[in-house]
Structures are given as C-alpha cells and as structure tokens.
Amino acid sequence: MGGMILLAASMWVLQLVLGLWQFQRFNAHVKTLRRLGRVAIGKAKGGFRSGAVVLICINDAGKIIYSEKMLGRTVFAAFQEMPELNNKFLPMISVQDCEGLGKQVTTAVLNARQDYENYQELQAEHKNGDVAAIPN
C-alpha cells in the first residue's frame, strides 16, 4: 500500500515539474514573438481531442505578420509555423480563412480574434474615459 502512495505522489510531482517546464517554454516563446509585434493568443481545450494553442503576431494595423499553432496532448508538444494566416487582418479572420487547419486550431484562431476585439473595445473605452485602467 505504501508503494502505491509513493508511486502516486511521484507521478504527481513529475506532472507538476513537467507542467512548470511547459509553462516556462511557452512564456519564453511568447516573449520572443513579442519582439516582432503584439501577440494575440488563442486556445481551444481538448477534452477527448488534442487541445490547440495559437500565437498570432500582428502589426499596429492588426495585420498578421507571423502565426504559429501548437497541437497535442502532452507537455512535449511544440509550436509549428502556420503561414496560412500570414498577411491577413486578425479582426477580419473567419472560419473560411482557417480552412484546412482543423477544428481545434480554427476554434483557437477565432478565440484569439475575439480576445483581440475585446482588447480593442477596452482601449476605445479607456480613450473615452469610460474605464479606469486596461488590464495587462
């Protein structure tokens, strides 16, 4: 019985360490992309499917200058370039623009677009004096 408890505790610690490692890799990657421009992040939870995360780097006009996707179920999943979206405008992205990317990636791209739109609305409200501060 003690061996099972030790095994379970070891697996929990391993999961914690690998999750922290993945989070640090993700943050370092986002930091690298922020050197190119603003970064919109979209996600789609996996459930029984692989989850997806997209990083969309945009210029000041909202034009996509670089985009990447990460699909997978493990902490070892890596980002892959997604040139299909480059040179399109993030606020105008639709399901048709994501054709061939898969359901999870499409959901993540549309999530990034929605987050960008929400951020733009907050900025507009802030300029009009309707909001005290914009969250980072």
GUSE-123411 format. One record per residue: residue number from 1; z, y, x of N, C-alpha, C, O in turn. Coordinates in nm, 2 decimals. Atoms other than C-alpha are relative to their C-alpha. Layout:
<atoms>
+-----+--------+--------+--------+--------+--------+--------+--------+--------+--------+--------+--------+--------+
!   n !   n.zz !   n.yy !   n.xx !  ca.zz !  ca.yy !  ca.xx !   c.zz !   c.yy !   c.xx !   o.zz !   o.yy !   o.xx !
+-----+--------+--------+--------+--------+--------+--------+--------+--------+--------+--------+--------+--------+
! NUM !      Z !      Y !      X !      Z !      Y !      X !      Z !      Y !      X !      Z !      Y !      X !
...
+-----+--------+--------+--------+--------+--------+--------+--------+--------+--------+--------+--------+--------+
</atoms>
This chain:
<atoms>
+-----+--------+--------+--------+--------+--------+--------+--------+--------+--------+--------+--------+--------+
!   n !   n.zz !   n.yy !   n.xx !  ca.zz !  ca.yy !  ca.xx !   c.zz !   c.yy !   c.xx !   o.zz !   o.yy !   o.xx !
+-----+--------+--------+--------+--------+--------+--------+--------+--------+--------+--------+--------+--------+
!   1 !   0.00 !  -0.12 !   0.08 !   0.00 !   0.00 !   0.00 !   0.00 !   0.13 !   0.09 !  -0.07 !   0.22 !   0.06 !
!   2 !  -0.01 !  -0.12 !  -0.09 !   0.09 !   0.24 !   0.28 !  -0.14 !   0.02 !   0.07 !  -0.17 !   0.14 !   0.10 !
!   3 !   0.13 !  -0.01 !  -0.06 !  -0.25 !   0.17 !   0.44 !  -0.10 !   0.07 !  -0.09 !  -0.18 !   0.15 !  -0.05 !
!   4 !   0.09 !  -0.07 !   0.10 !  -0.43 !   0.28 !   0.12 !   0.03 !   0.15 !  -0.01 !  -0.06 !   0.23 !  -0.02 !
!   5 !  -0.04 !  -0.14 !   0.00 !  -0.23 !   0.60 !   0.11 !  -0.05 !   0.07 !   0.12 !  -0.10 !   0.19 !   0.12 !
!   6 !   0.04 !  -0.06 !  -0.12 !  -0.31 !   0.67 !   0.47 !  -0.15 !   0.02 !   0.00 !  -0.20 !   0.12 !   0.05 !
!   7 !   0.14 !  -0.01 !   0.01 !  -0.68 !   0.60 !   0.41 !  -0.04 !   0.11 !  -0.09 !  -0.13 !   0.19 !  -0.06 !
!   8 !   0.03 !  -0.11 !   0.09 !  -0.69 !   0.83 !   0.11 !   0.03 !   0.13 !   0.06 !  -0.05 !   0.23 !   0.04 !
!   9 !  -0.04 !  -0.12 !  -0.06 !  -0.51 !   1.10 !   0.30 !  -0.10 !   0.04 !   0.11 !  -0.14 !   0.16 !   0.13 !
!  10 !   0.10 !  -0.02 !  -0.10 !  -0.75 !   1.06 !   0.59 !  -0.14 !   0.05 !  -0.05 !  -0.20 !   0.14 !   0.00 !
!  11 !   0.12 !  -0.03 !   0.07 !  -1.05 !   1.08 !   0.36 !   0.00 !   0.14 !  -0.05 !  -0.09 !   0.22 !  -0.04 !
!  12 !  -0.02 !  -0.14 !   0.05 !  -0.91 !   1.40 !   0.20 !  -0.01 !   0.10 !   0.11 !  -0.08 !   0.20 !   0.10 !
!  13 !   0.00 !  -0.09 !  -0.12 !  -0.86 !   1.56 !   0.54 !  -0.14 !   0.01 !   0.05 !  -0.19 !   0.12 !   0.09 !
!  14 !   0.14 !   0.00 !  -0.05 !  -1.21 !   1.46 !   0.65 !  -0.09 !   0.09 !  -0.09 !  -0.17 !   0.17 !  -0.04 !
!  15 !   0.08 !  -0.08 !   0.10 !  -1.36 !   1.61 !   0.33 !   0.03 !   0.15 !   0.02 !  -0.06 !   0.23 !   0.02 !
!  16 !  -0.04 !  -0.14 !  -0.02 !  -1.16 !   1.93 !   0.39 !  -0.07 !   0.06 !   0.13 !  -0.12 !   0.17 !   0.12 !
!  17 !   0.06 !  -0.04 !  -0.12 !  -1.28 !   1.96 !   0.75 !  -0.15 !   0.02 !  -0.01 !  -0.21 !   0.12 !   0.04 !
!  18 !   0.15 !  -0.01 !   0.01 !  -1.65 !   1.89 !   0.67 !  -0.04 !   0.11 !  -0.10 !  -0.14 !   0.18 !  -0.07 !
!  19 !   0.03 !  -0.11 !   0.09 !  -1.64 !   2.14 !   0.38 !   0.02 !   0.13 !   0.07 !  -0.06 !   0.22 !   0.05 !
!  20 !  -0.02 !  -0.13 !  -0.07 !  -1.50 !   2.41 !   0.60 !  -0.11 !   0.02 !   0.10 !  -0.16 !   0.13 !   0.12 !
!  21 !   0.12 !  -0.01 !  -0.09 !  -1.77 !   2.33 !   0.86 !  -0.12 !   0.04 !  -0.07 !  -0.19 !   0.13 !  -0.02 !
!  22 !   0.12 !  -0.04 !   0.07 !  -2.04 !   2.36 !   0.60 !   0.01 !   0.15 !  -0.04 !  -0.09 !   0.22 !  -0.03 !
!  23 !  -0.02 !  -0.14 !   0.04 !  -1.89 !   2.69 !   0.47 !  -0.03 !   0.10 !   0.12 !  -0.09 !   0.20 !   0.11 !
!  24 !   0.02 !  -0.08 !  -0.12 !  -1.89 !   2.83 !   0.83 !  -0.15 !   0.01 !   0.04 !  -0.20 !   0.12 !   0.07 !
!  25 !   0.14 !   0.00 !  -0.03 !  -2.25 !   2.73 !   0.89 !  -0.08 !   0.08 !  -0.10 !  -0.17 !   0.16 !  -0.06 !
!  26 !   0.07 !  -0.09 !   0.10 !  -2.36 !   2.89 !   0.56 !   0.03 !   0.14 !   0.02 !  -0.07 !   0.22 !   0.02 !
!  27 !  -0.03 !  -0.15 !  -0.03 !  -2.18 !   3.22 !   0.64 !  -0.08 !   0.05 !   0.12 !  -0.13 !   0.16 !   0.12 !
!  28 !   0.08 !  -0.04 !  -0.12 !  -2.34 !   3.23 !   0.98 !  -0.15 !   0.02 !  -0.03 !  -0.21 !   0.11 !   0.02 !
!  29 !   0.14 !  -0.01 !   0.04 !  -2.68 !   3.17 !   0.83 !  -0.03 !   0.12 !  -0.08 !  -0.13 !   0.19 !  -0.06 !
!  30 !   0.02 !  -0.12 !   0.08 !  -2.64 !   3.44 !   0.57 !   0.01 !   0.13 !   0.09 !  -0.07 !   0.22 !   0.07 !
!  31 !  -0.02 !  -0.12 !  -0.09 !  -2.52 !   3.68 !   0.84 !  -0.13 !   0.02 !   0.08 !  -0.17 !   0.14 !   0.11 !
!  32 !   0.13 !  -0.01 !  -0.07 !  -2.84 !   3.60 !   1.04 !  -0.11 !   0.07 !  -0.09 !  -0.18 !   0.15 !  -0.04 !
!  33 !   0.10 !  -0.05 !   0.09 !  -3.06 !   3.67 !   0.74 !   0.02 !   0.15 !  -0.04 !  -0.07 !   0.22 !  -0.06 !
!  34 !  -0.03 !  -0.14 !   0.04 !  -2.88 !   4.00 !   0.66 !  -0.05 !   0.10 !   0.11 !  -0.07 !   0.22 !   0.08 !
!  35 !   0.06 !  -0.08 !  -0.11 !  -3.03 !   4.13 !   0.99 !  -0.14 !   0.04 !  -0.05 !  -0.19 !   0.15 !   0.00 !
!  36 !   0.14 !  -0.03 !   0.05 !  -3.37 !   4.12 !   0.81 !   0.00 !   0.09 !  -0.12 !  -0.10 !   0.17 !  -0.13 !
!  37 !  -0.01 !  -0.08 !   0.12 !  -3.26 !   4.29 !   0.49 !   0.11 !  -0.05 !  -0.09 !   0.20 !  -0.13 !  -0.05 !
!  38 !  -0.10 !   0.05 !   0.10 !  -3.05 !   4.24 !   0.18 !  -0.03 !  -0.14 !  -0.04 !  -0.14 !  -0.18 !  -0.04 !
!  39 !   0.02 !   0.14 !   0.03 !  -2.99 !   3.88 !   0.08 !   0.06 !  -0.02 !  -0.14 !   0.17 !   0.01 !  -0.17 !
!  40 !  -0.05 !   0.05 !   0.13 !  -2.97 !   3.75 !  -0.28 !   0.02 !  -0.15 !   0.02 !  -0.06 !  -0.22 !   0.07 !
!  41 !  -0.04 !   0.14 !  -0.01 !  -2.80 !   3.42 !  -0.31 !   0.00 !  -0.06 !  -0.14 !   0.06 !   0.00 !  -0.24 !
!  42 !   0.00 !   0.07 !   0.13 !  -2.87 !   3.18 !  -0.60 !   0.04 !  -0.15 !   0.02 !   0.02 !  -0.21 !   0.12 !
!  43 !  -0.05 !   0.14 !  -0.01 !  -2.72 !   2.84 !  -0.68 !  -0.02 !  -0.07 !  -0.13 !  -0.03 !  -0.01 !  -0.24 !
!  44 !   0.00 !   0.09 !   0.12 !  -2.76 !   2.55 !  -0.92 !   0.08 !  -0.12 !   0.03 !   0.06 !  -0.19 !   0.13 !
!  45 !  -0.09 !   0.11 !  -0.02 !  -2.49 !   2.30 !  -0.95 !  -0.07 !  -0.13 !  -0.02 !  -0.16 !  -0.14 !  -0.10 !
!  46 !   0.07 !   0.13 !   0.00 !  -2.59 !   1.94 !  -0.90 !   0.04 !  -0.09 !  -0.11 !  -0.05 !  -0.14 !  -0.18 !
!  47 !  -0.04 !   0.10 !   0.10 !  -2.38 !   1.72 !  -1.13 !  -0.05 !  -0.14 !   0.05 !  -0.01 !  -0.18 !   0.16 !
!  48 !   0.05 !   0.13 !  -0.04 !  -2.57 !   1.39 !  -1.11 !  -0.12 !   0.02 !   0.09 !  -0.16 !  -0.08 !   0.16 !
!  49 !   0.11 !  -0.03 !  -0.08 !  -2.86 !   1.56 !  -0.93 !   0.05 !   0.07 !   0.13 !   0.17 !   0.11 !   0.14 !
!  50 !  -0.04 !  -0.08 !  -0.12 !  -2.86 !   1.73 !  -0.59 !   0.01 !   0.14 !  -0.04 !  -0.08 !   0.19 !  -0.12 !
!  51 !  -0.02 !  -0.15 !   0.03 !  -2.74 !   2.09 !  -0.61 !  -0.10 !   0.07 !   0.09 !  -0.17 !   0.02 !   0.18 !
!  52 !   0.09 !  -0.08 !  -0.08 !  -2.95 !   2.37 !  -0.47 !   0.06 !   0.14 !   0.02 !   0.13 !   0.20 !  -0.06 !
!  53 !  -0.04 !  -0.14 !  -0.03 !  -2.88 !   2.70 !  -0.30 !  -0.12 !   0.06 !   0.06 !  -0.19 !   0.00 !   0.14 !
!  54 !   0.11 !  -0.07 !  -0.06 !  -3.14 !   2.96 !  -0.22 !   0.05 !   0.13 !   0.06 !   0.14 !   0.19 !   0.01 !
!  55 !  -0.02 !  -0.13 !  -0.06 !  -3.13 !   3.26 !   0.01 !  -0.13 !   0.08 !   0.00 !  -0.23 !   0.03 !   0.06 !
!  56 !   0.12 !  -0.08 !   0.02 !  -3.38 !   3.53 !  -0.07 !   0.03 !   0.14 !   0.07 !   0.11 !   0.22 !   0.02 !
!  57 !  -0.01 !  -0.13 !  -0.07 !  -3.41 !   3.82 !   0.18 !  -0.10 !   0.10 !  -0.05 !  -0.22 !   0.07 !  -0.06 !
!  58 !   0.08 !  -0.10 !   0.06 !  -3.55 !   4.14 !   0.03 !   0.00 !   0.13 !   0.07 !   0.10 !   0.16 !   0.14 !
!  59 !   0.00 !  -0.13 !  -0.06 !  -3.65 !   4.48 !   0.15 !   0.06 !   0.10 !  -0.11 !   0.10 !   0.05 !  -0.21 !
!  60 !  -0.06 !  -0.09 !   0.09 !  -3.53 !   4.80 !  -0.02 !  -0.07 !   0.01 !  -0.13 !  -0.01 !   0.05 !  -0.23 !
!  61 !   0.08 !   0.00 !   0.12 !  -3.81 !   4.78 !  -0.28 !   0.02 !  -0.13 !  -0.09 !  -0.03 !  -0.13 !  -0.20 !
!  62 !  -0.02 !   0.12 !   0.08 !  -3.70 !   4.43 !  -0.39 !  -0.11 !  -0.10 !   0.03 !  -0.11 !  -0.21 !  -0.03 !
!  63 !   0.11 !   0.09 !  -0.04 !  -4.00 !   4.26 !  -0.22 !   0.06 !  -0.11 !   0.09 !   0.14 !  -0.08 !   0.18 !
!  64 !  -0.05 !   0.11 !  -0.08 !  -3.92 !   3.91 !  -0.08 !  -0.07 !  -0.01 !   0.13 !  -0.19 !  -0.02 !   0.14 !
!  65 !   0.06 !   0.00 !  -0.13 !  -3.97 !   3.91 !   0.29 !   0.03 !  -0.14 !   0.07 !  -0.04 !  -0.18 !   0.16 !
!  66 !  -0.03 !   0.14 !  -0.06 !  -3.82 !   3.56 !   0.36 !   0.09 !  -0.07 !  -0.10 !   0.18 !  -0.01 !  -0.17 !
!  67 !  -0.08 !   0.08 !   0.09 !  -3.67 !   3.28 !   0.15 !   0.02 !  -0.14 !   0.05 !  -0.07 !  -0.19 !   0.11 !
!  68 !  -0.04 !   0.14 !  -0.04 !  -3.50 !   2.95 !   0.20 !   0.07 !  -0.07 !  -0.11 !   0.13 !  -0.01 !  -0.20 !
!  69 !  -0.07 !   0.09 !   0.10 !  -3.37 !   2.66 !   0.00 !   0.08 !  -0.10 !   0.07 !   0.04 !  -0.14 !   0.18 !
!  70 !  -0.08 !   0.11 !  -0.05 !  -3.10 !   2.40 !   0.06 !   0.02 !  -0.09 !  -0.12 !   0.08 !  -0.05 !  -0.21 !
!  71 !  -0.02 !   0.11 !   0.10 !  -3.10 !   2.08 !  -0.14 !   0.08 !  -0.11 !   0.06 !   0.06 !  -0.14 !   0.18 !
!  72 !  -0.07 !   0.11 !  -0.06 !  -2.86 !   1.80 !  -0.10 !   0.13 !  -0.03 !  -0.07 !   0.18 !   0.05 !  -0.15 !
!  73 !  -0.13 !   0.04 !   0.06 !  -2.55 !   1.62 !  -0.20 !   0.11 !  -0.01 !   0.11 !   0.22 !  -0.03 !   0.08 !
!  74 !  -0.10 !   0.02 !  -0.10 !  -2.38 !   1.61 !   0.14 !   0.01 !   0.14 !   0.08 !  -0.07 !   0.23 !   0.06 !
!  75 !  -0.03 !  -0.12 !  -0.09 !  -2.24 !   1.87 !   0.39 !  -0.11 !   0.01 !   0.11 !  -0.11 !   0.11 !   0.18 !
!  76 !   0.10 !   0.00 !  -0.10 !  -2.53 !   1.78 !   0.62 !  -0.13 !   0.05 !  -0.04 !  -0.23 !   0.06 !   0.04 !
!  77 !   0.13 !  -0.06 !   0.05 !  -2.80 !   1.94 !   0.40 !  -0.02 !   0.13 !   0.08 !   0.07 !   0.20 !   0.12 !
!  78 !   0.04 !  -0.12 !  -0.08 !  -2.99 !   2.21 !   0.59 !  -0.10 !   0.09 !  -0.08 !  -0.16 !   0.04 !  -0.17 !
!  79 !   0.10 !  -0.09 !   0.07 !  -3.19 !   2.51 !   0.48 !  -0.14 !  -0.02 !   0.05 !  -0.16 !  -0.06 !   0.17 !
!  80 !   0.14 !   0.01 !  -0.03 !  -3.57 !   2.49 !   0.47 !  -0.07 !   0.13 !  -0.05 !  -0.04 !   0.18 !  -0.16 !
!  81 !   0.08 !  -0.12 !   0.04 !  -3.81 !   2.78 !   0.46 !  -0.07 !  -0.03 !  -0.13 !  -0.12 !  -0.14 !  -0.16 !
!  82 !   0.06 !   0.01 !   0.13 !  -3.96 !   2.85 !   0.12 !  -0.10 !   0.11 !  -0.02 !  -0.08 !   0.21 !  -0.08 !
!  83 !   0.10 !  -0.11 !  -0.01 !  -4.28 !   3.06 !   0.18 !  -0.06 !   0.03 !  -0.14 !  -0.13 !   0.13 !  -0.15 !
!  84 !   0.07 !  -0.02 !   0.13 !  -4.40 !   3.02 !  -0.19 !   0.05 !   0.13 !  -0.06 !  -0.03 !   0.19 !  -0.14 !
!  85 !  -0.04 !  -0.12 !   0.07 !  -4.19 !   3.32 !  -0.29 !  -0.02 !   0.13 !   0.08 !  -0.01 !   0.24 !   0.03 !
!  86 !   0.02 !  -0.12 !  -0.09 !  -4.26 !   3.55 !   0.01 !  -0.11 !   0.09 !  -0.06 !  -0.21 !   0.05 !  -0.11 !
!  87 !   0.09 !  -0.11 !   0.05 !  -4.43 !   3.88 !  -0.08 !   0.00 !   0.02 !  -0.15 !  -0.08 !   0.10 !  -0.20 !
!  88 !  -0.02 !  -0.02 !   0.14 !  -4.33 !   3.86 !  -0.44 !   0.12 !   0.09 !  -0.02 !   0.20 !   0.11 !   0.07 !
!  89 !  -0.11 !  -0.08 !   0.03 !  -4.09 !   4.10 !  -0.61 !   0.11 !  -0.07 !  -0.07 !   0.09 !  -0.13 !  -0.18 !
!  90 !  -0.11 !   0.08 !   0.05 !  -3.75 !   3.95 !  -0.68 !   0.03 !   0.03 !  -0.15 !   0.05 !  -0.06 !  -0.23 !
!  91 !  -0.02 !  -0.03 !   0.14 !  -3.70 !   4.14 !  -1.01 !  -0.11 !  -0.06 !  -0.10 !  -0.08 !  -0.07 !  -0.22 !
!  92 !   0.11 !   0.05 !   0.09 !  -4.03 !   4.00 !  -1.14 !  -0.02 !  -0.15 !   0.01 !  -0.11 !  -0.20 !  -0.05 !
!  93 !   0.01 !   0.14 !  -0.01 !  -3.98 !   3.64 !  -1.04 !   0.01 !  -0.07 !  -0.13 !   0.10 !  -0.04 !  -0.21 !
!  94 !   0.00 !   0.07 !   0.13 !  -4.05 !   3.40 !  -1.33 !   0.00 !  -0.15 !   0.03 !  -0.02 !  -0.19 !   0.15 !
!  95 !   0.01 !   0.15 !  -0.02 !  -4.05 !   3.02 !  -1.38 !  -0.13 !  -0.04 !   0.05 !  -0.14 !  -0.13 !   0.13 !
!  96 !   0.13 !   0.03 !  -0.05 !  -4.42 !   3.02 !  -1.32 !  -0.01 !   0.02 !   0.15 !  -0.09 !  -0.05 !   0.22 !
!  97 !   0.01 !  -0.03 !  -0.14 !  -4.37 !   3.17 !  -0.97 !   0.07 !  -0.12 !   0.08 !   0.05 !  -0.13 !   0.20 !
!  98 !  -0.08 !   0.11 !  -0.06 !  -4.14 !   2.87 !  -0.90 !  -0.06 !  -0.14 !  -0.02 !   0.00 !  -0.24 !   0.02 !
!  99 !   0.07 !   0.12 !   0.03 !  -4.39 !   2.61 !  -1.00 !  -0.01 !  -0.09 !   0.13 !  -0.05 !  -0.04 !   0.23 !
! 100 !   0.01 !   0.10 !  -0.11 !  -4.37 !   2.30 !  -0.77 !   0.13 !   0.00 !   0.09 !   0.14 !  -0.08 !   0.18 !
! 101 !  -0.12 !   0.00 !  -0.08 !  -4.02 !   2.39 !  -0.63 !   0.11 !  -0.09 !  -0.05 !   0.20 !  -0.12 !   0.02 !
! 102 !  -0.10 !   0.09 !   0.06 !  -3.83 !   2.16 !  -0.86 !   0.09 !   0.08 !  -0.09 !   0.11 !   0.20 !  -0.08 !
! 103 !  -0.08 !  -0.06 !   0.10 !  -3.59 !   2.22 !  -1.14 !   0.12 !   0.07 !   0.06 !   0.16 !   0.18 !   0.02 !
! 104 !  -0.12 !  -0.06 !  -0.06 !  -3.28 !   2.28 !  -0.93 !  -0.03 !   0.13 !   0.08 !   0.05 !   0.23 !   0.07 !
! 105 !   0.04 !  -0.12 !  -0.08 !  -3.45 !   2.52 !  -0.69 !  -0.04 !   0.12 !  -0.10 !   0.00 !   0.23 !  -0.07 !
! 106 !   0.04 !  -0.10 !   0.10 !  -3.61 !   2.71 !  -0.99 !   0.12 !   0.06 !  -0.06 !   0.13 !   0.18 !  -0.08 !
! 107 !  -0.12 !  -0.05 !   0.06 !  -3.27 !   2.74 !  -1.15 !   0.08 !   0.09 !   0.10 !   0.13 !   0.20 !   0.06 !
! 108 !  -0.07 !  -0.08 !  -0.11 !  -3.12 !   2.87 !  -0.82 !  -0.07 !   0.14 !   0.02 !  -0.01 !   0.24 !   0.04 !
! 109 !   0.07 !  -0.13 !  -0.02 !  -3.40 !   3.13 !  -0.78 !   0.02 !   0.09 !  -0.12 !   0.04 !   0.21 !  -0.09 !
! 110 !  -0.02 !  -0.09 !   0.11 !  -3.36 !   3.26 !  -1.13 !   0.15 !   0.05 !  -0.01 !   0.17 !   0.16 !  -0.05 !
! 111 !  -0.14 !  -0.05 !  -0.01 !  -2.98 !   3.28 !  -1.07 !   0.01 !   0.11 !   0.10 !   0.08 !   0.21 !   0.08 !
! 112 !   0.00 !  -0.11 !  -0.10 !  -3.05 !   3.49 !  -0.76 !  -0.06 !   0.13 !  -0.06 !  -0.01 !   0.24 !  -0.04 !
! 113 !   0.06 !  -0.12 !   0.07 !  -3.28 !   3.72 !  -0.97 !   0.10 !   0.06 !  -0.09 !   0.11 !   0.18 !  -0.09 !
! 114 !  -0.10 !  -0.06 !   0.09 !  -3.01 !   3.76 !  -1.23 !   0.11 !   0.07 !   0.07 !   0.15 !   0.18 !   0.03 !
! 115 !  -0.11 !  -0.07 !  -0.07 !  -2.74 !   3.84 !  -0.98 !  -0.05 !   0.13 !   0.06 !   0.02 !   0.23 !   0.06 !
! 116 !   0.06 !  -0.13 !  -0.05 !  -2.98 !   4.10 !  -0.82 !  -0.01 !   0.10 !  -0.11 !   0.03 !   0.22 !  -0.09 !
! 117 !   0.01 !  -0.09 !   0.11 !  -3.04 !   4.25 !  -1.16 !   0.14 !   0.06 !  -0.04 !   0.15 !   0.18 !  -0.07 !
! 118 !  -0.14 !  -0.05 !   0.03 !  -2.66 !   4.27 !  -1.23 !   0.04 !   0.10 !   0.10 !   0.11 !   0.20 !   0.07 !
! 119 !  -0.04 !  -0.09 !  -0.10 !  -2.61 !   4.43 !  -0.90 !  -0.06 !   0.14 !  -0.01 !   0.00 !   0.24 !   0.00 !
! 120 !   0.08 !  -0.12 !   0.02 !  -2.88 !   4.69 !  -0.97 !   0.06 !   0.08 !  -0.11 !   0.07 !   0.20 !  -0.10 !
! 121 !  -0.06 !  -0.07 !   0.11 !  -2.72 !   4.77 !  -1.30 !   0.13 !   0.07 !   0.04 !   0.16 !   0.18 !   0.00 !
! 122 !  -0.13 !  -0.06 !  -0.04 !  -2.38 !   4.82 !  -1.14 !  -0.02 !   0.12 !   0.09 !   0.05 !   0.22 !   0.08 !
! 123 !   0.03 !  -0.11 !  -0.09 !  -2.54 !   5.05 !  -0.88 !  -0.04 !   0.12 !  -0.09 !   0.01 !   0.23 !  -0.06 !
! 124 !   0.04 !  -0.11 !   0.08 !  -2.70 !   5.26 !  -1.15 !   0.11 !   0.06 !  -0.08 !   0.12 !   0.18 !  -0.09 !
! 125 !  -0.12 !  -0.05 !   0.07 !  -2.38 !   5.28 !  -1.35 !   0.09 !   0.09 !   0.10 !   0.15 !   0.19 !   0.06 !
! 126 !  -0.08 !  -0.07 !  -0.10 !  -2.20 !   5.39 !  -1.03 !  -0.05 !   0.14 !   0.03 !   0.02 !   0.23 !   0.04 !
! 127 !   0.06 !  -0.13 !  -0.03 !  -2.45 !   5.67 !  -0.96 !   0.02 !   0.09 !  -0.12 !   0.03 !   0.21 !  -0.10 !
! 128 !  -0.02 !  -0.08 !   0.12 !  -2.40 !   5.79 !  -1.32 !   0.15 !   0.03 !  -0.02 !   0.19 !   0.11 !  -0.11 !
! 129 !  -0.14 !  -0.03 !   0.01 !  -2.02 !   5.79 !  -1.27 !   0.07 !  -0.09 !  -0.10 !   0.19 !  -0.06 !  -0.14 !
! 130 !  -0.06 !   0.09 !   0.10 !  -1.95 !   5.51 !  -1.52 !   0.09 !  -0.11 !   0.06 !   0.17 !  -0.16 !  -0.02 !
! 131 !  -0.08 !   0.11 !  -0.06 !  -1.80 !   5.27 !  -1.27 !   0.07 !   0.06 !   0.12 !   0.02 !   0.14 !   0.20 !
! 132 !  -0.08 !  -0.05 !  -0.11 !  -1.52 !   5.34 !  -1.02 !  -0.05 !  -0.05 !   0.13 !  -0.06 !   0.03 !   0.23 !
! 133 !   0.04 !   0.06 !  -0.13 !  -1.65 !   5.11 !  -0.75 !  -0.08 !  -0.12 !  -0.02 !  -0.07 !  -0.19 !  -0.12 !
! 134 !   0.09 !   0.12 !   0.00 !  -1.91 !   4.84 !  -0.68 !   0.07 !  -0.10 !   0.09 !   0.10 !  -0.08 !   0.20 !
! 135 !  -0.06 !   0.11 !  -0.08 !  -1.76 !   4.51 !  -0.57 !  -0.10 !  -0.04 !   0.11 !  -0.22 !  -0.04 !   0.09 !
! 136 !   0.08 !   0.05 !  -0.11 !  -1.89 !   4.38 !  -0.23 !  -0.05 !  -0.14 !  -0.03 !  -0.12 !  -0.19 !   0.06 !
+-----+--------+--------+--------+--------+--------+--------+--------+--------+--------+--------+--------+--------+
</atoms>
